[in-house]
Protein backbone atom coordinates (compact mmCIF):
# COMPACT_ATOMS: atom_id res chain seq x y z
CA UNK A 1 0.00 0.00 0.00
CA UNK A 2 1.30 3.44 -0.90
CA UNK A 3 2.20 5.73 2.01
CA UNK A 4 0.78 9.17 2.59
CA UNK A 5 -2.39 10.65 4.01
CA UNK A 6 -5.40 10.72 1.69
CA UNK A 7 -8.61 12.52 2.65
CA UNK A 8 -11.56 11.14 0.70
CA UNK A 9 -15.04 12.69 0.66
CA UNK A 10 -17.60 9.87 0.35
CA UNK A 11 -21.14 10.42 -0.92
CA UNK A 12 -23.15 8.33 1.55
CA UNK A 13 -26.41 8.56 -0.41
CA UNK A 14 -25.08 7.69 -3.89
CA UNK A 15 -25.99 4.30 -5.38
CA UNK A 16 -28.87 1.89 -5.84
CA UNK A 17 -28.55 0.43 -2.35
CA UNK A 18 -27.15 3.41 -0.50
CA UNK A 19 -26.47 4.08 2.26
CA UNK A 20 -25.96 0.47 3.45
CA UNK A 21 -23.43 -0.57 0.79
CA UNK A 22 -21.58 2.73 1.00
CA UNK A 23 -21.26 2.41 4.76
CA UNK A 24 -20.03 -1.16 4.38
CA UNK A 25 -17.43 -0.12 1.81
CA UNK A 26 -16.26 2.84 3.86
CA UNK A 27 -15.81 0.59 6.90
CA UNK A 28 -13.62 -1.80 4.93
CA UNK A 29 -11.58 1.02 3.44
CA UNK A 30 -10.79 2.81 6.71
CA UNK A 31 -9.92 -0.47 8.44
CA UNK A 32 -7.59 -1.50 5.61
CA UNK A 33 -5.68 1.75 5.09
CA UNK A 34 -4.18 3.33 8.24
CA UNK A 35 -3.38 6.57 6.39
CA UNK A 36 -6.90 7.02 5.04
CA UNK A 37 -9.14 9.80 6.35
CA UNK A 38 -12.80 9.91 5.36
CA UNK A 39 -15.21 12.82 5.17
CA UNK A 40 -18.66 11.24 5.21
CA UNK A 41 -21.20 13.39 3.38
CA UNK A 42 -24.76 12.45 4.30
CA UNK A 43 -27.26 12.18 7.15
CA UNK A 44 -25.69 12.31 10.59
CA UNK A 45 -27.48 9.20 11.79
CA UNK A 46 -26.08 7.19 8.88
CA UNK A 47 -22.56 8.43 9.49
CA UNK A 48 -22.86 7.78 13.22
CA UNK A 49 -23.76 4.17 12.53
CA UNK A 50 -20.50 3.75 10.64
CA UNK A 51 -18.41 5.59 13.21
CA UNK A 52 -19.83 3.53 16.09
CA UNK A 53 -18.51 0.36 14.42
CA UNK A 54 -14.91 1.64 14.43
CA UNK A 55 -12.28 1.50 17.14
CA UNK A 56 -11.05 4.78 18.68
CA UNK A 57 -8.05 5.17 16.34
CA UNK A 58 -10.18 4.62 13.26
CA UNK A 59 -12.85 7.01 14.53
CA UNK A 60 -10.23 9.75 14.77
CA UNK A 61 -9.82 9.50 10.99
CA UNK A 62 -13.51 10.03 10.17
CA UNK A 63 -15.42 13.30 10.06
CA UNK A 64 -18.96 14.12 8.95
CA UNK A 65 -20.59 16.79 6.79
CA UNK A 66 -24.36 16.56 7.43
CA UNK A 67 -26.39 16.64 4.18
CA UNK A 68 -29.79 15.04 3.71
CA UNK A 69 -30.52 15.57 0.00
CA UNK A 70 -29.61 12.89 -2.53
CA UNK A 71 -29.65 12.93 -6.33
CA UNK A 72 -31.63 9.90 -7.48
CA UNK A 73 -30.43 7.70 -10.32
CA UNK A 74 -33.40 8.84 -12.45
CA UNK A 75 -33.05 12.53 -11.60
CA UNK A 76 -31.75 15.03 -14.14
CA UNK A 77 -27.98 15.62 -13.76
CA UNK A 78 -28.59 19.30 -13.00
CA UNK A 79 -30.11 18.18 -9.70
CA UNK A 80 -26.49 18.09 -8.53
CA UNK A 81 -26.52 21.88 -8.53
CA UNK A 82 -28.66 21.85 -5.38
CA UNK A 83 -27.50 21.12 -1.84
CA UNK A 84 -27.02 17.41 -2.55
CA UNK A 85 -24.52 14.97 -1.08
CA UNK A 86 -22.48 14.73 -4.29
CA UNK A 87 -22.32 18.49 -4.69
CA UNK A 88 -21.30 18.90 -1.03
CA UNK A 89 -18.57 16.27 -1.47
CA UNK A 90 -17.21 18.11 -4.52
CA UNK A 91 -17.35 21.40 -2.63
CA UNK A 92 -15.27 19.86 0.17
CA UNK A 93 -12.52 19.15 -2.37
CA UNK A 94 -12.78 22.63 -3.84
CA UNK A 95 -12.49 24.14 -0.35
CA UNK A 96 -9.48 22.01 0.58
CA UNK A 97 -11.30 19.89 3.17
CA UNK A 98 -10.81 16.68 1.16
CA UNK A 99 -8.41 15.47 -1.50
CA UNK A 100 -10.80 13.40 -3.63
CA UNK A 101 -14.46 12.49 -4.12
CA UNK A 102 -16.03 9.03 -4.38
CA UNK A 103 -19.66 8.49 -5.36
CA UNK A 104 -21.72 5.54 -6.55
CA UNK A 105 -24.60 7.82 -7.46
CA UNK A 106 -25.82 9.13 -10.80
CA UNK A 107 -22.90 9.42 -13.22
CA UNK A 108 -24.43 12.44 -14.92
CA UNK A 109 -24.93 14.21 -11.60
CA UNK A 110 -21.38 13.44 -10.48
CA UNK A 111 -19.88 14.68 -13.77
CA UNK A 112 -22.01 17.83 -13.62
CA UNK A 113 -21.14 18.53 -9.98
CA UNK A 114 -17.43 18.00 -10.63
CA UNK A 115 -17.33 20.10 -13.80
CA UNK A 116 -19.23 22.99 -12.20
CA UNK A 117 -17.60 22.77 -8.79
CA UNK A 118 -13.98 22.07 -9.76
CA UNK A 119 -13.77 23.37 -13.31
CA UNK A 120 -12.46 21.64 -16.42
CA UNK A 121 -8.96 21.42 -17.81
CA UNK A 122 -8.04 23.72 -20.66
CA UNK A 123 -8.98 22.10 -23.94
CA UNK A 124 -11.28 19.50 -22.37
CA UNK A 125 -14.93 20.22 -23.06
CA UNK A 126 -16.18 16.72 -22.28
CA UNK A 127 -14.63 14.89 -19.30
CA UNK A 128 -14.19 11.13 -19.66
CA UNK A 129 -14.63 8.21 -17.29
CA UNK A 130 -11.71 5.82 -17.52
CA UNK A 131 -11.74 2.21 -16.29
CA UNK A 132 -8.86 -0.24 -16.15
CA UNK A 133 -9.69 -3.77 -17.25
CA UNK A 134 -7.62 -6.88 -16.63
CA UNK A 135 -6.42 -8.48 -19.86
CA UNK A 136 -4.33 -11.53 -20.65
CA UNK A 137 -1.27 -9.43 -21.57
CA UNK A 138 -1.75 -6.76 -18.89
CA UNK A 139 -4.14 -3.98 -17.92
CA UNK A 140 -6.06 -2.11 -20.61
CA UNK A 141 -7.34 1.42 -20.05
CA UNK A 142 -10.81 1.93 -21.56
CA UNK A 143 -12.42 5.33 -22.04
CA UNK A 144 -14.99 6.70 -22.15
CA UNK A 145 -17.20 4.38 -20.06
CA UNK A 146 -20.06 6.76 -19.44
CA UNK A 147 -18.95 10.34 -18.88
CA UNK A 148 -19.91 11.51 -22.37
CA UNK A 149 -22.54 9.40 -24.09
CA UNK A 150 -22.46 11.20 -27.44
CA UNK A 151 -19.03 12.08 -28.80
CA UNK A 152 -17.59 13.86 -31.82
CA UNK A 153 -14.28 13.03 -33.51
CA UNK A 154 -12.52 15.87 -31.68
CA UNK A 155 -13.77 14.51 -28.35
CA UNK A 156 -12.39 11.04 -29.08
CA UNK A 157 -9.07 12.55 -30.15
CA UNK A 158 -8.82 14.50 -26.91
CA UNK A 159 -9.78 11.39 -24.94
CA UNK A 160 -6.92 9.53 -26.64
CA UNK A 161 -4.57 12.10 -25.12
CA UNK A 162 -6.22 11.71 -21.70
CA UNK A 163 -6.05 7.91 -21.86
CA UNK A 164 -2.40 7.81 -22.89
CA UNK A 165 -1.39 10.14 -20.07
CA UNK A 166 -3.50 8.24 -17.53
CA UNK A 167 -2.03 4.86 -18.51
CA UNK A 168 1.49 6.23 -18.10
CA UNK A 169 0.84 8.04 -14.81
CA UNK A 170 -1.62 5.76 -12.99
CA UNK A 171 -0.34 2.40 -14.26
CA UNK A 172 3.29 3.13 -15.25
CA UNK A 173 2.71 1.93 -18.83
CA UNK A 174 5.72 2.84 -20.94
CA UNK A 175 4.97 4.24 -24.42
CA UNK A 176 1.25 3.37 -24.34
CA UNK A 177 -0.32 1.96 -27.51
CA UNK A 178 -3.65 3.67 -28.23
CA UNK A 179 -6.42 2.12 -30.32
CA UNK A 180 -9.88 3.20 -31.44
CA UNK A 181 -12.67 0.66 -30.87
CA UNK A 182 -14.50 -0.35 -34.04
CA UNK A 183 -16.02 -3.37 -35.79
CA UNK A 184 -12.85 -4.24 -37.69
CA UNK A 185 -9.20 -3.27 -37.86
CA UNK A 186 -9.09 -2.26 -41.51
CA UNK A 187 -9.07 1.45 -42.35
CA UNK A 188 -12.56 2.70 -43.16
CA UNK A 189 -14.33 0.24 -40.87
CA UNK A 190 -17.02 1.44 -38.49
CA UNK A 191 -19.80 4.00 -38.38
CA UNK A 192 -19.53 7.65 -39.37
CA UNK A 193 -18.04 8.66 -36.01
CA UNK A 194 -15.32 6.00 -36.14
CA UNK A 195 -14.44 6.77 -39.78
CA UNK A 196 -14.03 10.45 -38.96
CA UNK A 197 -12.24 9.88 -35.64
CA UNK A 198 -9.60 7.50 -37.05
CA UNK A 199 -7.65 10.21 -38.93
CA UNK A 200 -8.22 12.65 -36.04
CA UNK A 201 -6.53 10.24 -33.60
CA UNK A 202 -3.74 9.59 -36.09
CA UNK A 203 -3.04 13.33 -36.30
CA UNK A 204 -3.10 14.28 -32.62
CA UNK A 205 0.26 14.36 -30.79
CA UNK A 206 0.18 11.97 -27.83
CA UNK A 207 2.09 12.39 -24.55
CA UNK A 208 4.40 9.90 -22.82
CA UNK A 209 5.80 8.51 -26.09
CA UNK A 210 2.39 7.01 -26.82
CA UNK A 211 1.48 6.04 -30.38
CA UNK A 212 -1.78 5.51 -32.17
CA UNK A 213 -2.02 2.00 -33.65
CA UNK A 214 -5.36 2.37 -35.44
CA UNK A 215 -8.62 0.48 -35.11
CA UNK A 216 -9.05 -2.36 -32.62
CA UNK A 217 -11.89 -4.78 -31.91
CA UNK A 218 -13.63 -5.87 -28.74
CA UNK A 219 -11.51 -8.94 -28.19
CA UNK A 220 -8.38 -6.78 -28.18
CA UNK A 221 -9.58 -5.38 -24.86
CA UNK A 222 -9.71 -8.85 -23.31
CA UNK A 223 -6.38 -9.94 -24.79
CA UNK A 224 -4.43 -6.70 -24.29
CA UNK A 225 -1.80 -7.68 -26.84
CA UNK A 226 -2.37 -4.86 -29.33
CA UNK A 227 -3.37 -1.83 -27.27
CA UNK A 228 -2.84 -0.47 -23.76
CA UNK A 229 -5.50 2.23 -24.19
CA UNK A 230 -8.78 1.82 -26.08
CA UNK A 231 -10.88 4.86 -26.94
CA UNK A 232 -14.62 4.86 -27.66
CA UNK A 233 -17.73 6.92 -26.99
CA UNK A 234 -19.28 6.78 -23.52
CA UNK A 235 -22.42 4.94 -24.63
CA UNK A 236 -20.52 2.09 -26.30
CA UNK A 237 -17.91 2.02 -23.55
CA UNK A 238 -20.48 1.74 -20.78
CA UNK A 239 -22.35 -1.07 -22.55
CA UNK A 240 -19.08 -2.89 -23.20
CA UNK A 241 -17.90 -2.49 -19.61
CA UNK A 242 -21.10 -3.96 -18.19
CA UNK A 243 -21.04 -6.81 -20.71
CA UNK A 244 -17.49 -7.65 -19.64
CA UNK A 245 -18.53 -7.53 -15.98
CA UNK A 246 -21.34 -9.96 -16.77
CA UNK A 247 -18.95 -12.26 -18.61
CA UNK A 248 -16.61 -12.26 -15.60
CA UNK A 249 -19.52 -13.26 -13.38
CA UNK A 250 -20.51 -16.12 -15.69
CA UNK A 251 -16.90 -17.31 -15.91
CA UNK A 252 -16.45 -17.29 -12.14
CA UNK A 253 -14.26 -14.19 -11.98
CA UNK A 254 -11.85 -11.99 -13.95
CA UNK A 255 -8.46 -13.15 -15.29
CA UNK A 256 -5.73 -13.85 -12.77
CA UNK A 257 -3.86 -10.80 -14.11
CA UNK A 258 -6.14 -8.45 -12.20
CA UNK A 259 -9.50 -7.78 -10.60
CA UNK A 260 -12.64 -6.62 -12.33
CA UNK A 261 -12.99 -2.84 -12.71
CA UNK A 262 -15.01 -1.64 -9.74
CA UNK A 263 -14.65 2.10 -10.22
CA UNK A 264 -13.73 4.65 -12.86
CA UNK A 265 -11.74 7.87 -12.62
CA UNK A 266 -13.13 11.08 -14.10
CA UNK A 267 -10.53 12.79 -16.27
CA UNK A 268 -10.77 16.36 -17.45
CA UNK A 269 -11.83 18.11 -14.23
CA UNK A 270 -9.54 19.93 -11.83
CA UNK A 271 -9.71 17.41 -9.02
CA UNK A 272 -9.63 13.70 -8.21
CA UNK A 273 -13.07 12.18 -8.74
CA UNK A 274 -13.95 8.47 -8.75
CA UNK A 275 -17.31 7.05 -9.80
CA UNK A 276 -18.46 3.60 -8.67
CA UNK A 277 -21.11 1.51 -10.39
CA UNK A 278 -24.64 2.38 -9.28
CA UNK A 279 -25.13 -1.28 -8.37
CA UNK A 280 -21.92 -1.30 -6.34
CA UNK A 281 -21.46 -3.68 -3.44
CA UNK A 282 -19.37 -2.85 -0.33
CA UNK A 283 -16.22 -4.30 -1.93
CA UNK A 284 -16.77 -2.07 -4.96
CA UNK A 285 -17.10 1.05 -2.84
CA UNK A 286 -13.98 0.12 -0.88
CA UNK A 287 -12.16 -0.39 -4.18
CA UNK A 288 -13.32 3.02 -5.41
CA UNK A 289 -12.04 4.68 -2.23
CA UNK A 290 -8.71 2.86 -2.63
CA UNK A 291 -8.48 4.03 -6.26
CA UNK A 292 -9.12 7.63 -5.23
CA UNK A 293 -6.41 7.39 -2.55
CA UNK A 294 -4.00 5.83 -5.06
CA UNK A 295 -4.56 8.58 -7.61
CA UNK A 296 -4.17 11.30 -5.00
CA UNK A 297 -0.98 9.84 -3.57
CA UNK A 298 0.55 9.58 -7.03
CA UNK A 299 -0.49 13.12 -7.87
CA UNK A 300 -2.15 11.60 -10.93
CA UNK A 301 -4.65 14.37 -11.64
CA UNK A 302 -2.08 17.17 -11.58
CA UNK A 303 0.46 15.11 -13.53
CA UNK A 304 -1.99 14.18 -16.27
CA UNK A 305 -3.15 17.81 -16.48
CA UNK A 306 0.49 18.96 -16.80
CA UNK A 307 1.11 16.46 -19.60
CA UNK A 308 -1.91 17.83 -21.45
CA UNK A 309 -0.48 21.34 -21.27
CA UNK A 310 2.19 20.21 -23.71
CA UNK A 311 -0.35 18.95 -26.26
CA UNK A 312 -2.17 21.43 -28.53
CA UNK A 313 -5.88 21.57 -27.76
CA UNK A 314 -6.96 23.23 -31.00
CA UNK A 315 -5.94 20.46 -33.39
CA UNK A 316 -9.59 19.58 -34.06
CA UNK A 317 -11.86 22.39 -32.88
CA UNK A 318 -15.30 21.38 -31.68
CA UNK A 319 -16.58 24.65 -30.33
CA UNK A 320 -20.14 23.56 -29.69
CA UNK A 321 -19.11 20.44 -27.79
CA UNK A 322 -20.21 20.83 -24.17
CA UNK A 323 -21.51 18.34 -21.65
CA UNK A 324 -22.77 20.60 -18.87
CA UNK A 325 -25.83 22.76 -19.32
CA UNK A 326 -25.15 26.47 -18.79
Secondary structure, DSSP 8 states (H G I E B T S, - for coil): ---S-EEEEEETT-STTTTHHHHHHHHHHHHH-TTEEEEEEE-HHHHHHHHHTS-HHHHTTEEEEE------TTS-GGGGGSS-HHHHHHHHHHTTS-SEEEE-S-HHHHHHHHHHHH-B-TT-SS-EEEEEE--TTS-EEEE-SSS-SS--HHHHHHHHHHHHHHHHHHH--SS-EEEEE-S-SSTT-S-HHHHHHHHHHHHS--STT-EEEEEE-HHHHHH-SS-SEEE--HHHHHHHHHHHHHHHHHHTS--TTS----EEEEESBSSEEEEE-TT--HHHHHHHHHHHHHHHHTTHHHHHHHHHHTS-S-TT--TT--SS--
